[in-house]
Amino acid sequence: FQVKSENGKTIWNTEEVPEGSEFDDIWDPREQPEYQILFKQSVGTEDVFFGMSRKDPSTACCEDMVIKIKLPETKYSDITLDIQDKVLDLRTPKKKLLLHLPYHVDSKNGRARFLSEEETLEVTLRVSREFDFINFA
């Protein structure tokens, strides 16, 4: 989507508009819930004891991103969740979270579970980076 000035010159290119900005709604009065972004890595004995792979504890070697969102007084049926390649959009009757993710994710193969005792939604997404074939060969 592009906005043009009166003289016909473009103000910005579509490449300059952040992905997911079409979801931004600054007039929405719902508050943003507390959230955490954690990274998860699959390791085996060859990694832990022998150091045979090239993995290290950095986020560059993590395969999954886990987003934990606190949703007090919320039922699972009230949650609307939309995941794009770089954006997480969560809506409930009382809360709204538009989160621009630090890495591209596989938006088709994530999973979410609602931990009702903790009043937390846990979303696990596979990180999709261009050079992962080097890190995870």
C-alpha positions as CSV (number, residue, x, y, z in Angstrom):
1,F,0.0,0.0,0.0
2,Q,1.4,3.4,-1.0
3,V,0.5,6.9,-0.1
4,K,1.1,9.6,-2.7
5,S,1.4,13.3,-2.3
6,E,-0.6,15.8,-4.3
7,N,2.2,16.3,-6.8
8,G,2.3,12.5,-7.6
9,K,5.6,11.7,-5.9
10,T,5.6,8.7,-3.5
11,I,6.2,9.4,0.1
12,W,7.6,5.9,0.8
13,N,8.2,2.7,-1.0
14,T,6.3,-0.5,0.0
15,E,9.6,-2.0,1.0
16,E,10.0,0.7,3.7
17,V,6.6,-0.1,5.4
18,P,7.2,-2.6,8.2
19,E,5.6,-6.0,7.7
20,G,2.4,-6.2,9.7
21,S,1.9,-2.5,10.0
22,E,-1.6,-3.0,8.5
23,F,-2.5,-4.6,11.8
24,D,-1.5,-1.5,13.9
25,D,-4.4,0.2,15.4
26,I,-3.3,3.0,17.7
27,W,-6.9,3.9,18.5
28,D,-7.6,0.5,20.1
29,P,-8.0,1.1,23.9
30,R,-7.2,-2.5,24.9
31,E,-4.0,-2.8,26.9
32,Q,-1.0,-4.9,25.9
33,P,-0.5,-8.0,27.9
34,E,2.9,-9.0,29.5
35,Y,4.9,-11.3,27.4
36,Q,8.3,-13.0,27.2
37,I,10.2,-14.2,24.1
38,L,12.4,-17.3,24.8
39,F,14.5,-19.4,22.5
40,K,14.6,-23.2,22.4
41,Q,17.4,-25.4,21.1
42,S,17.4,-29.1,20.5
43,V,20.6,-30.7,21.9
44,G,21.8,-34.2,22.3
45,T,24.6,-35.9,24.1
46,E,26.9,-35.2,21.2
47,D,26.4,-31.5,21.8
48,V,26.5,-31.4,25.6
49,F,29.3,-33.8,26.4
50,F,31.3,-34.1,23.2
51,G,30.8,-30.7,21.5
52,M,30.7,-32.4,18.2
53,S,28.2,-30.0,16.5
54,R,28.8,-26.4,15.8
55,K,26.0,-25.3,18.2
56,D,26.5,-22.7,20.9
57,P,24.1,-21.2,23.4
58,S,23.4,-18.1,21.2
59,T,20.0,-17.5,19.6
60,A,21.6,-18.0,16.2
61,C,21.7,-21.8,17.1
62,C,18.1,-22.0,18.4
63,E,15.5,-23.7,16.3
64,D,12.3,-22.5,18.0
65,M,11.0,-19.2,19.5
66,V,8.6,-19.5,22.4
67,I,6.4,-16.5,23.2
68,K,4.6,-16.7,26.6
69,I,1.8,-14.2,26.9
70,K,0.0,-13.5,30.3
71,L,-3.7,-13.4,29.8
72,P,-5.4,-13.1,33.2
73,E,-9.2,-13.6,33.4
74,T,-9.3,-14.9,29.8
75,K,-10.9,-18.0,28.4
76,Y,-9.3,-20.0,25.6
77,S,-12.3,-19.5,23.4
78,D,-11.9,-15.7,23.7
79,I,-8.4,-15.7,22.1
80,T,-7.9,-14.8,18.4
81,L,-4.3,-15.5,17.2
82,D,-2.9,-14.6,13.8
83,I,0.7,-15.4,12.9
84,Q,2.5,-14.1,9.8
85,D,6.1,-14.6,8.9
86,K,7.3,-11.8,11.0
87,V,4.3,-10.7,13.1
88,L,2.2,-12.2,15.9
89,D,-1.3,-10.6,16.3
90,L,-3.2,-11.6,19.4
91,R,-6.7,-10.2,20.4
92,T,-8.9,-10.9,23.4
93,P,-11.8,-8.9,24.7
94,K,-9.5,-7.0,27.1
95,K,-6.0,-7.3,25.6
96,K,-4.3,-6.8,22.3
97,L,-0.7,-7.6,21.3
98,L,0.9,-6.8,18.0
99,L,4.4,-8.2,18.2
100,H,7.0,-7.7,15.5
101,L,9.1,-10.9,15.8
102,P,12.9,-10.7,15.9
103,Y,13.2,-13.5,13.3
104,H,11.1,-14.8,10.4
105,V,9.1,-17.9,11.5
106,D,7.3,-20.7,9.8
107,S,3.8,-19.3,10.2
108,K,2.1,-22.5,8.9
109,N,3.6,-24.9,11.5
110,G,3.5,-23.3,14.9
111,R,1.6,-24.5,17.9
112,A,-0.1,-22.8,20.8
113,R,-1.4,-24.0,24.1
114,F,-3.3,-22.2,26.8
115,L,-2.1,-23.0,30.3
116,S,-5.3,-22.2,32.3
117,E,-3.7,-22.6,35.7
118,E,-1.0,-20.0,34.9
119,E,-3.4,-17.9,32.7
120,T,-0.7,-18.0,30.0
121,L,-0.8,-18.6,26.2
122,E,2.4,-20.4,25.1
123,V,3.1,-20.0,21.3
124,T,6.0,-22.1,19.8
125,L,7.2,-21.1,16.4
126,R,9.9,-22.6,14.2
127,V,12.5,-19.9,13.3
128,S,13.1,-19.7,9.6
129,R,16.5,-18.1,8.8
130,E,18.2,-17.9,5.5
131,F,21.4,-19.7,6.5
132,D,20.1,-22.3,9.0
133,F,21.5,-25.0,6.7
134,I,24.9,-23.9,7.9
135,N,24.1,-23.9,11.6
136,F,22.1,-27.1,11.6
137,A,24.0,-29.2,9.0
